[in-house]
Amino acid sequence: MRLVITMAATILVAACAARPDNIAAVNVGQNEYRGYSCAQLEDARLKYSQALENLSAQQNRAADGDAWGVFLLGLPISSMSGGDRETTIAVTKGHLQSIERERARKNCS
């Protein structure tokens, strides 16, 4: 019985929303920003940086909600209700990495 409870608790905790810092970027490709000028790259970087900041705040709220949900009800409520932004954060981080690589390749300051 103890094993079943431990396994159930592990599954519930694993279902919780991850903290933004623990979400890895996905590869969005190396050619996404090839035709961009340095000014366009800076605009795109700013856009994705602001988006990441907003998404990270939402994700932190989801992770907090999941922690409370698991603690009080045994369920990751925020993740179950669509509050988890992990995929969008991973893609946004991927865009930022791609932009930074292209900025470095073009020697943008």
Phi, psi and omega in degrees: 000318180298322178296319179296317179295317179297317179295318179297317179296320179296318179296317180295317179294321179294334180280353181290153178295136179283152173288146183305323180295339182265005181261123181277150176287149173259153180283119179259006179102155183267346185259001184304322186242018183301320183275003183278143172280171178299321179295319179293322177297319179295319177298316179294319179299316179297315180301311182288328177295316178295319178298317180296321178298314179294315179297322180296321177296317178297318182293320177297320176296320179295318179295319177296315179298320178295318180299315178293320179298317179293320181295315185273320187242348184081015182226138175281081189304313183297316179294322181291334182262012176089013181279350182285124182250023187303313182296315181295322177295317180298319179292317179298317176297323177297319177297317179298319178296318180296319178296316180296321177298317180291323176298319179294318181297324182268001182057041176286145180263000000 
